[in-house]
Amino acid sequence: MLETAKDGGGNLYLNVVAGINGDWEELRRHLAEMDTKAAYLRIFEMSLSPACSQPLWEIEAYKRQAAAWPLPADPYARLDFETFRSWMAIYEQVMRDQGLVGRRPRSIVGLDDTEASG
């Protein structure tokens, strides 16, 4: 999971893409099955936070959500469907704001803005 940067500087980065993708799909599955334990949201937060430019719990949208609908301390506590879904919506907003979703990577060979608009 930890890899050395290829620039030779010895910097390390955490490859979080697979974790975020897998955990997001797990959240969707749990929501569809009405298995809405608080622990599932907390697990996703541990995947999402390292991918953000600052810790997740310091991001304003997250702080507003936590103030309005705090997650229960008991990880086995179940949330109602809409509360669980609202947390997922905040995570999606954070991912969009952080540039993690909703943008096509320019590094994909053969794709550029002119091809996408034409």
N, CA, C and O atoms as a GROMACS GRO file, in nm:
protein
  472
    1MET      N    1   0.082  -0.118   0.000
    1MET     CA    2   0.000   0.000   0.000
    1MET      C    3   0.087   0.125   0.000
    1MET      O    4   0.055   0.220  -0.071
    2LEU      N    5   0.194   0.128   0.077
    2LEU     CA    6   0.286   0.241   0.073
    2LEU      C    7   0.386   0.218  -0.039
    2LEU      O    8   0.440   0.108  -0.053
    3GLU      N    9   0.410   0.320  -0.116
    3GLU     CA   10   0.505   0.308  -0.225
    3GLU      C   11   0.601   0.426  -0.221
    3GLU      O   12   0.566   0.534  -0.174
    4THR      N   13   0.722   0.404  -0.271
    4THR     CA   14   0.821   0.511  -0.278
    4THR      C   15   0.797   0.591  -0.405
    4THR      O   16   0.771   0.535  -0.511
    5ALA      N   17   0.807   0.723  -0.393
    5ALA     CA   18   0.790   0.810  -0.510
    5ALA      C   19   0.896   0.778  -0.613
    5ALA      O   20   1.010   0.747  -0.579
    6LYS      N   21   0.859   0.787  -0.740
    6LYS     CA   22   0.949   0.751  -0.849
    6LYS      C   23   1.051   0.861  -0.881
    6LYS      O   24   1.140   0.839  -0.963
    7ASP      N   25   1.037   0.977  -0.819
    7ASP     CA   26   1.130   1.087  -0.849
    7ASP      C   27   1.263   1.074  -0.778
    7ASP      O   28   1.351   1.158  -0.795
    8GLY      N   29   1.280   0.970  -0.700
    8GLY     CA   30   1.406   0.947  -0.632
    8GLY      C   31   1.421   1.026  -0.504
    8GLY      O   32   1.523   1.016  -0.437
    9GLY      N   33   1.321   1.105  -0.468
    9GLY     CA   34   1.328   1.187  -0.349
    9GLY      C   35   1.305   1.110  -0.221
    9GLY      O   36   1.324   1.163  -0.112
   10GLY      N   37   1.263   0.985  -0.232
   10GLY     CA   38   1.240   0.905  -0.114
   10GLY      C   39   1.108   0.935  -0.045
   10GLY      O   40   1.080   0.878   0.061
   11ASN      N   41   1.026   1.022  -0.102
   11ASN     CA   42   0.896   1.051  -0.043
   11ASN      C   43   0.805   0.930  -0.056
   11ASN      O   44   0.814   0.854  -0.153
   12LEU      N   45   0.719   0.914   0.041
   12LEU     CA   46   0.622   0.804   0.038
   12LEU      C   47   0.483   0.861   0.015
   12LEU      O   48   0.452   0.972   0.058
   13TYR      N   49   0.401   0.784  -0.052
   13TYR     CA   50   0.261   0.821  -0.064
   13TYR      C   51   0.177   0.697  -0.039
   13TYR      O   52   0.223   0.585  -0.058
   14LEU      N   53   0.056   0.719   0.004
   14LEU     CA   54  -0.036   0.611   0.034
   14LEU      C   55  -0.130   0.593  -0.084
   14LEU      O   56  -0.204   0.686  -0.119
   15ASN      N   57  -0.129   0.477  -0.146
   15ASN     CA   58  -0.216   0.449  -0.259
   15ASN      C   59  -0.354   0.414  -0.204
   15ASN      O   60  -0.377   0.302  -0.157
   16VAL      N   61  -0.447   0.510  -0.209
   16VAL     CA   62  -0.577   0.493  -0.146
   16VAL      C   63  -0.691   0.467  -0.244
   16VAL      O   64  -0.804   0.445  -0.202
   17VAL      N   65  -0.662   0.469  -0.373
   17VAL     CA   66  -0.769   0.458  -0.472
   17VAL      C   67  -0.848   0.329  -0.458
   17VAL      O   68  -0.971   0.331  -0.455
   18ALA      N   69  -0.780   0.217  -0.449
   18ALA     CA   70  -0.849   0.088  -0.438
   18ALA      C   71  -0.935   0.082  -0.312
   18ALA      O   72  -1.047   0.032  -0.315
   19GLY      N   73  -0.883   0.134  -0.203
   19GLY     CA   74  -0.960   0.134  -0.078
   19GLY      C   75  -1.085   0.218  -0.087
   19GLY      O   76  -1.192   0.176  -0.043
   20ILE      N   77  -1.073   0.337  -0.144
   20ILE     CA   78  -1.189   0.424  -0.159
   20ILE      C   79  -1.293   0.358  -0.249
   20ILE      O   80  -1.412   0.353  -0.215
   21ASN      N   81  -1.250   0.306  -0.363
   21ASN     CA   82  -1.344   0.242  -0.455
   21ASN      C   83  -1.415   0.123  -0.391
   21ASN      O   84  -1.537   0.111  -0.400
   22GLY      N   85  -1.339   0.038  -0.327
   22GLY     CA   86  -1.398  -0.080  -0.263
   22GLY      C   87  -1.491  -0.044  -0.149
   22GLY      O   88  -1.600  -0.100  -0.137
   23ASP      N   89  -1.448   0.050  -0.066
   23ASP     CA   90  -1.531   0.089   0.048
   23ASP      C   91  -1.657   0.163   0.005
   23ASP      O   92  -1.761   0.149   0.069
   24TRP      N   93  -1.649   0.242  -0.104
   24TRP     CA   94  -1.768   0.311  -0.156
   24TRP      C   95  -1.871   0.207  -0.204
   24TRP      O   96  -1.990   0.220  -0.176
   25GLU      N   97  -1.824   0.108  -0.276
   25GLU     CA   98  -1.915   0.002  -0.322
   25GLU      C   99  -1.977  -0.072  -0.204
   25GLU      O  100  -2.094  -0.110  -0.209
   26GLU      N  101  -1.898  -0.093  -0.099
   26GLU     CA  102  -1.952  -0.157   0.022
   26GLU      C  103  -2.062  -0.071   0.084
   26GLU      O  104  -2.165  -0.123   0.125
   27LEU      N  105  -2.039   0.061   0.090
   27LEU     CA  106  -2.143   0.150   0.144
   27LEU      C  107  -2.271   0.140   0.064
   27LEU      O  108  -2.380   0.130   0.121
   28ARG      N  109  -2.258   0.141  -0.068
   28ARG     CA  110  -2.377   0.131  -0.154
   28ARG      C  111  -2.449  -0.002  -0.130
   28ARG      O  112  -2.572  -0.006  -0.123
   29ARG      N  113  -2.374  -0.108  -0.118
   29ARG     CA  114  -2.434  -0.240  -0.094
   29ARG      C  115  -2.506  -0.242   0.041
   29ARG      O  116  -2.619  -0.290   0.051
   30HIS      N  117  -2.439  -0.190   0.145
   30HIS     CA  118  -2.502  -0.188   0.277
   30HIS      C  119  -2.630  -0.105   0.275
   30HIS      O  120  -2.730  -0.145   0.335
   31LEU      N  121  -2.628   0.008   0.208
   31LEU     CA  122  -2.748   0.092   0.199
   31LEU      C  123  -2.860   0.016   0.128
   31LEU      O  124  -2.974   0.017   0.174
   32ALA      N  125  -2.828  -0.048   0.017
   32ALA     CA  126  -2.930  -0.123  -0.057
   32ALA      C  127  -2.989  -0.237   0.026
   32ALA      O  128  -3.106  -0.270   0.011
   33GLU      N  129  -2.908  -0.294   0.112
   33GLU     CA  130  -2.954  -0.404   0.197
   33GLU      C  131  -3.015  -0.356   0.329
   33GLU      O  132  -3.055  -0.436   0.413
   34MET      N  133  -3.021  -0.223   0.347
   34MET     CA  134  -3.071  -0.162   0.470
   34MET      C  135  -2.989  -0.204   0.592
   34MET      O  136  -3.042  -0.214   0.703
   35ASP      N  137  -2.862  -0.228   0.571
   35ASP     CA  138  -2.767  -0.262   0.678
   35ASP      C  139  -2.686  -0.135   0.704
   35ASP      O  140  -2.578  -0.117   0.649
   36THR      N  141  -2.739  -0.048   0.787
   36THR     CA  142  -2.689   0.088   0.799
   36THR      C  143  -2.616   0.114   0.931
   36THR      O  144  -2.645   0.211   1.001
   37LYS      N  145  -2.522   0.028   0.963
   37LYS     CA  146  -2.444   0.047   1.086
   37LYS      C  147  -2.349   0.166   1.071
   37LYS      O  148  -2.295   0.191   0.964
   38ALA      N  149  -2.331   0.239   1.180
   38ALA     CA  150  -2.240   0.354   1.181
   38ALA      C  151  -2.098   0.313   1.146
   38ALA      O  152  -2.025   0.392   1.086
   39ALA      N  153  -2.058   0.193   1.183
   39ALA     CA  154  -1.921   0.148   1.157
   39ALA      C  155  -1.886   0.154   1.009
   39ALA      O  156  -1.772   0.185   0.974
   40TYR      N  157  -1.981   0.125   0.922
   40TYR     CA  158  -1.952   0.126   0.778
   40TYR      C  159  -1.912   0.265   0.731
   40TYR      O  160  -1.824   0.280   0.647
   41LEU      N  161  -1.978   0.367   0.785
   41LEU     CA  162  -1.943   0.504   0.749
   41LEU      C  163  -1.805   0.540   0.803
   41LEU      O  164  -1.725   0.602   0.734
   42ARG      N  165  -1.777   0.501   0.927
   42ARG     CA  166  -1.646   0.530   0.986
   42ARG      C  167  -1.533   0.461   0.909
   42ARG      O  168  -1.425   0.519   0.892
   43ILE      N  169  -1.558   0.340   0.862
   43ILE     CA  170  -1.457   0.269   0.782
   43ILE      C  171  -1.430   0.346   0.654
   43ILE      O  172  -1.314   0.362   0.614
   44PHE      N  173  -1.536   0.392   0.587
   44PHE     CA  174  -1.516   0.468   0.464
   44PHE      C  175  -1.437   0.596   0.492
   44PHE      O  176  -1.352   0.635   0.412
   45GLU      N  177  -1.464   0.660   0.604
   45GLU     CA  178  -1.391   0.782   0.639
   45GLU      C  179  -1.241   0.757   0.649
   45GLU      O  180  -1.161   0.842   0.612
   46MET      N  181  -1.204   0.640   0.699
   46MET     CA  182  -1.062   0.607   0.711
   46MET      C  183  -0.997   0.588   0.574
   46MET      O  184  -0.876   0.608   0.560
   47SER      N  185  -1.074   0.551   0.474
   47SER     CA  186  -1.022   0.542   0.338
   47SER      C  187  -1.019   0.678   0.270
   47SER      O  188  -0.924   0.710   0.199
   48LEU      N  189  -1.123   0.758   0.293
   48LEU     CA  190  -1.135   0.887   0.225
   48LEU      C  191  -1.039   0.992   0.278
   48LEU      O  192  -0.979   1.066   0.200
   49SER      N  193  -1.023   1.001   0.408
   49SER     CA  194  -0.945   1.110   0.467
   49SER      C  195  -0.803   1.124   0.412
   49SER      O  196  -0.762   1.236   0.382
   50PRO      N  197  -0.727   1.015   0.397
   50PRO     CA  198  -0.590   1.031   0.345
   50PRO      C  199  -0.584   1.083   0.201
   50PRO      O  200  -0.481   1.135   0.158
   51ALA      N  201  -0.692   1.070   0.127
   51ALA     CA  202  -0.694   1.117  -0.012
   51ALA      C  203  -0.727   1.265  -0.023
   51ALA      O  204  -0.714   1.325  -0.130
   52CYS      N  205  -0.769   1.325   0.088
   52CYS     CA  206  -0.807   1.466   0.088
   52CYS      C  207  -0.687   1.555   0.119
   52CYS      O  208  -0.587   1.509   0.175
   53SER      N  209  -0.698   1.682   0.081
   53SER     CA  210  -0.588   1.775   0.104
   53SER      C  211  -0.572   1.813   0.251
   53SER      O  212  -0.469   1.866   0.290
   54GLN      N  213  -0.673   1.785   0.330
   54GLN     CA  214  -0.668   1.805   0.476
   54GLN      C  215  -0.750   1.692   0.537
   54GLN      O  216  -0.828   1.628   0.467
   55PRO      N  217  -0.735   1.668   0.667
   55PRO     CA  218  -0.813   1.561   0.727
   55PRO      C  219  -0.963   1.582   0.704
   55PRO      O  220  -1.012   1.694   0.709
   56LEU      N  221  -1.033   1.475   0.678
   56LEU     CA  222  -1.175   1.480   0.647
   56LEU      C  223  -1.252   1.559   0.751
   56LEU      O  224  -1.338   1.641   0.716
   57TRP      N  225  -1.223   1.536   0.879
   57TRP     CA  226  -1.298   1.600   0.987
   57TRP      C  227  -1.270   1.749   1.000
   57TRP      O  228  -1.331   1.816   1.083
   58GLU      N  229  -1.176   1.803   0.919
   58GLU     CA  230  -1.151   1.948   0.916
   58GLU      C  231  -1.219   2.015   0.797
   58GLU      O  232  -1.214   2.138   0.786
   59ILE      N  233  -1.281   1.940   0.710
   59ILE     CA  234  -1.349   1.994   0.592
   59ILE      C  235  -1.486   2.046   0.634
   59ILE      O  236  -1.560   1.977   0.704
   60GLU      N  237  -1.518   2.168   0.591
   60GLU     CA  238  -1.640   2.236   0.637
   60GLU      C  239  -1.768   2.157   0.613
   60GLU      O  240  -1.852   2.148   0.702
   61ALA      N  241  -1.784   2.099   0.495
   61ALA     CA  242  -1.906   2.022   0.467
   61ALA      C  243  -1.920   1.906   0.565
   61ALA      O  244  -2.030   1.877   0.612
   62TYR      N  245  -1.810   1.841   0.596
   62TYR     CA  246  -1.812   1.730   0.691
   62TYR      C  247  -1.849   1.782   0.831
   62TYR      O  248  -1.931   1.721   0.900
   63LYS      N  249  -1.788   1.893   0.871
   63LYS     CA  250  -1.815   1.948   1.004
   63LYS      C  251  -1.961   1.989   1.019
   63LYS      O  252  -2.022   1.968   1.124
   64ARG      N  253  -2.019   2.047   0.913
   64ARG     CA  254  -2.161   2.084   0.918
   64ARG      C  255  -2.249   1.960   0.933
   64ARG      O  256  -2.344   1.959   1.012
   65GLN      N  257  -2.218   1.855   0.856
   65GLN     CA  258  -2.295   1.731   0.864
   65GLN      C  259  -2.283   1.670   1.004
   65GLN      O  260  -2.382   1.626   1.061
   66ALA      N  261  -2.162   1.667   1.057
   66ALA     CA  262  -2.139   1.608   1.189
   66ALA      C  263  -2.212   1.685   1.299
   66ALA      O  264  -2.258   1.626   1.397
   67ALA      N  265  -2.222   1.817   1.283
   67ALA     CA  266  -2.293   1.897   1.382
   67ALA      C  267  -2.444   1.873   1.373
   67ALA      O  268  -2.512   1.867   1.475
   68ALA      N  269  -2.495   1.860   1.252
   68ALA     CA  270  -2.639   1.841   1.232
   68ALA      C  271  -2.684   1.698   1.261
   68ALA      O  272  -2.789   1.676   1.322
   69TRP      N  273  -2.605   1.600   1.218
   69TRP     CA  274  -2.640   1.458   1.232
   69TRP      C  275  -2.518   1.379   1.278
   69TRP      O  276  -2.459   1.305   1.198
   70PRO      N  277  -2.478   1.394   1.404
   70PRO     CA  278  -2.358   1.323   1.451
   70PRO      C  279  -2.376   1.171   1.443
   70PRO      O  280  -2.484   1.118   1.468
   71LEU      N  281  -2.268   1.105   1.408
   71LEU     CA  282  -2.270   0.959   1.406
   71LEU      C  283  -2.270   0.909   1.550
   71LEU      O  284  -2.202   0.966   1.636
   72PRO      N  285  -2.343   0.803   1.578
   72PRO     CA  286  -2.344   0.748   1.714
   72PRO      C  287  -2.208   0.693   1.753
   72PRO      O  288  -2.132   0.646   1.668
   73ALA      N  289  -2.178   0.698   1.881
   73ALA     CA  290  -2.051   0.645   1.930
   73ALA      C  291  -2.045   0.493   1.915
   73ALA      O  292  -1.937   0.437   1.893
   74ASP      N  293  -2.158   0.428   1.926
   74ASP     CA  294  -2.164   0.282   1.914
   74ASP      C  295  -2.153   0.244   1.766
   74ASP      O  296  -2.243   0.276   1.688
   75PRO      N  297  -2.046   0.177   1.726
   75PRO     CA  298  -2.029   0.143   1.584
   75PRO      C  299  -2.135   0.046   1.532
   75PRO      O  300  -2.157   0.037   1.412
   76TYR      N  301  -2.202  -0.025   1.623
   76TYR     CA  302  -2.306  -0.120   1.581
   76TYR      C  303  -2.444  -0.055   1.571
   76TYR      O  304  -2.540  -0.119   1.528
   77ALA      N  305  -2.454   0.071   1.611
   77ALA     CA  306  -2.583   0.141   1.602
   77ALA      C  307  -2.624   0.156   1.456
   77ALA      O  308  -2.542   0.185   1.369
   78ARG      N  309  -2.752   0.137   1.433
   78ARG     CA  310  -2.804   0.151   1.297
   78ARG      C  311  -2.864   0.290   1.279
   78ARG      O  312  -2.932   0.342   1.368
   79LEU      N  313  -2.838   0.347   1.164
   79LEU     CA  314  -2.895   0.476   1.129
   79LEU      C  315  -3.016   0.451   1.039
   79LEU      O  316  -3.024   0.348   0.972
   80ASP      N  317  -3.110   0.547   1.038
   80ASP     CA  318  -3.219   0.533   0.943
   80ASP      C  319  -3.165   0.554   0.802
   80ASP      O  320  -3.057   0.610   0.783
   81PHE      N  321  -3.240   0.508   0.704
   81PHE     CA  322  -3.196   0.508   0.564
   81PHE      C  323  -3.152   0.647   0.520
   81PHE      O  324  -3.044   0.662   0.462
   82GLU      N  325  -3.233   0.749   0.546
   82GLU     CA  326  -3.202   0.884   0.498
   82GLU      C  327  -3.079   0.944   0.564
   82GLU      O  328  -3.003   1.016   0.500
   83THR      N  329  -3.057   0.915   0.691
   83THR     CA  330  -2.937   0.965   0.757
   83THR      C  331  -2.812   0.900   0.699
   83THR      O  332  -2.713   0.968   0.672
   84PHE      N  333  -2.817   0.770   0.680
   84PHE     CA  334  -2.704   0.698   0.620
   84PHE      C  335  -2.676   0.754   0.481
   84PHE      O  336  -2.561   0.780   0.445
   85ARG      N  337  -2.783   0.771   0.402
   85ARG     CA  338  -2.770   0.823   0.266
   85ARG      C  339  -2.716   0.966   0.267
   85ARG      O  340  -2.638   1.003   0.180
   86SER      N  341  -2.758   1.046   0.364
   86SER     CA  342  -2.709   1.184   0.371
   86SER      C  343  -2.559   1.189   0.399
   86SER      O  344  -2.488   1.276   0.348
   87TRP      N  345  -2.509   1.094   0.479
   87TRP     CA  346  -2.365   1.086   0.501
   87TRP      C  347  -2.293   1.049   0.372
   87TRP      O  348  -2.187   1.104   0.341
   88MET      N  349  -2.352   0.956   0.296
   88MET     CA  350  -2.291   0.920   0.168
   88MET      C  351  -2.289   1.039   0.074
   88MET      O  352  -2.193   1.059   0.000
   89ALA      N  353  -2.395   1.120   0.076
   89ALA     CA  354  -2.400   1.239  -0.009
   89ALA      C  355  -2.291   1.338   0.030
   89ALA      O  356  -2.232   1.401  -0.058
   90ILE      N  357  -2.265   1.353   0.158
   90ILE     CA  358  -2.157   1.443   0.203
   90ILE      C  359  -2.023   1.389   0.157
   90ILE      O  360  -1.938   1.466   0.111
   91TYR      N  361  -2.001   1.258   0.168
   91TYR     CA  362  -1.875   1.201   0.121
   91TYR      C  363  -1.859   1.225  -0.029
   91TYR      O  364  -1.749   1.257  -0.075
   92GLU      N  365  -1.968   1.211  -0.105
   92GLU     CA  366  -1.960   1.237  -0.249
   92GLU      C  367  -1.925   1.383  -0.274
   92GLU      O  368  -1.842   1.413  -0.361
   93GLN      N  369  -1.988   1.474  -0.200
   93GLN     CA  370  -1.957   1.617  -0.215
   93GLN      C  371  -1.810   1.643  -0.185
   93GLN      O  372  -1.743   1.717  -0.258
   94VAL      N  373  -1.759   1.585  -0.078
   94VAL     CA  374  -1.618   1.602  -0.042
   94VAL      C  375  -1.529   1.548  -0.153
   94VAL      O  376  -1.431   1.612  -0.190
   95MET      N  377  -1.562   1.430  -0.206
   95MET     CA  378  -1.481   1.372  -0.313
   95MET      C  379  -1.481   1.462  -0.436
   95MET      O  380  -1.379   1.477  -0.502
   96ARG      N  381  -1.596   1.521  -0.468
   96ARG     CA  382  -1.603   1.614  -0.582
   96ARG      C  383  -1.521   1.740  -0.554
   96ARG      O  384  -1.443   1.784  -0.639
   97ASP      N  385  -1.540   1.797  -0.436
   97ASP     CA  386  -1.467   1.919  -0.400
   97ASP      C  387  -1.316   1.897  -0.398
   97ASP      O  388  -1.239   1.988  -0.430
   98GLN      N  389  -1.274   1.777  -0.363
   98GLN     CA  390  -1.131   1.744  -0.357
   98GLN      C  391  -1.077   1.699  -0.493
   98GLN      O  392  -0.958   1.672  -0.506
   99GLY      N  393  -1.164   1.691  -0.593
   99GLY     CA  394  -1.121   1.649  -0.726
   99GLY      C  395  -1.098   1.500  -0.740
   99GLY      O  396  -1.026   1.456  -0.830
  100LEU      N  397  -1.158   1.422  -0.651
  100LEU     CA  398  -1.138   1.277  -0.654
  100LEU      C  399  -1.235   1.208  -0.750
  100LEU      O  400  -1.204   1.101  -0.802
  101VAL      N  401  -1.351   1.268  -0.774
  101VAL     CA  402  -1.449   1.215  -0.870
  101VAL      C  403  -1.506   1.331  -0.950
  101VAL      O  404  -1.497   1.448  -0.912
  102GLY      N  405  -1.565   1.295  -1.062
  102GLY     CA  406  -1.632   1.396  -1.143
  102GLY      C  407  -1.543   1.464  -1.244
  102GLY      O  408  -1.587   1.556  -1.314
  103ARG      N  409  -1.419   1.422  -1.254
  103ARG     CA  410  -1.326   1.478  -1.352
  103ARG      C  411  -1.261   1.363  -1.428
  103ARG      O  412  -1.232   1.258  -1.371
  104ARG      N  413  -1.239   1.385  -1.555
  104ARG     CA  414  -1.169   1.286  -1.636
  104ARG      C  415  -1.020   1.314  -1.625
  104ARG      O  416  -0.977   1.427  -1.651
  105PRO      N  417  -0.941   1.216  -1.586
  105PRO     CA  418  -0.796   1.239  -1.576
  105PRO      C  419  -0.736   1.276  -1.711
  105PRO      O  420  -0.760   1.208  -1.811
  106ARG      N  421  -0.661   1.383  -1.716
  106ARG     CA  422  -0.595   1.426  -1.840
  106ARG      C  423  -0.480   1.335  -1.877
  106ARG      O  424  -0.431   1.339  -1.990
  107SER      N  425  -0.436   1.254  -1.784
  107SER     CA  426  -0.321   1.168  -1.810
  107SER      C  427  -0.356   1.045  -1.893
  107SER      O  428  -0.267   0.969  -1.931
  108ILE      N  429  -0.485   1.025  -1.922
  108ILE     CA  430  -0.522   0.910  -2.003
  108ILE      C  431  -0.479   0.936  -2.147
  108ILE      O  432  -0.521   1.034  -2.208
  109VAL      N  433  -0.395   0.850  -2.199
  109VAL     CA  434  -0.340   0.868  -2.333
  109VAL      C  435  -0.452   0.866  -2.435
  109VAL      O  436  -0.540   0.780  -2.432
  110GLY      N  437  -0.448   0.963  -2.528
  110GLY     CA  438  -0.544   0.968  -2.636
  110GLY      C  439  -0.669   1.048  -2.606
  110GLY      O  440  -0.753   1.066  -2.695
  111LEU      N  441  -0.684   1.096  -2.485
  111LEU     CA  442  -0.802   1.176  -2.452
  111LEU      C  443  -0.759   1.318  -2.420
  111LEU      O  444  -0.664   1.341  -2.346
  112ASP      N  445  -0.830   1.412  -2.477
  112ASP     CA  446  -0.810   1.552  -2.440
  112ASP      C  447  -0.944   1.624  -2.449
  112ASP      O  448  -1.043   1.566  -2.493
  113ASP      N  449  -0.947   1.750  -2.410
  113ASP     CA  450  -1.072   1.824  -2.404
  113ASP      C  451  -1.138   1.840  -2.540
  113ASP      O  452  -1.261   1.843  -2.548
  114THR      N  453  -1.060   1.850  -2.648
  114THR     CA  454  -1.121   1.868  -2.780
  114THR      C  455  -1.194   1.742  -2.824
  114THR      O  456  -1.300   1.752  -2.886
  115GLU      N  457  -1.141   1.626  -2.792
  115GLU     CA  458  -1.209   1.502  -2.828
  115GLU      C  459  -1.336   1.483  -2.745
  115GLU      O  460  -1.436   1.433  -2.796
  116ALA      N  461  -1.331   1.523  -2.620
  116ALA     CA  462  -1.446   1.505  -2.532
  116ALA      C  463  -1.561   1.596  -2.573
  116ALA      O  464  -1.677   1.559  -2.557
  117SER      N  465  -1.532   1.714  -2.625
  117SER     CA  466  -1.638   1.807  -2.661
  117SER      C  467  -1.688   1.786  -2.802
  117SER      O  468  -1.795   1.838  -2.836
  118GLY      N  469  -1.616   1.712  -2.886
  118GLY     CA  470  -1.653   1.695  -3.026
  118GLY      C  471  -1.731   1.576  -3.048
  118GLY      O  472  -1.771   1.548  -3.161
   0.00000   0.00000   0.00000
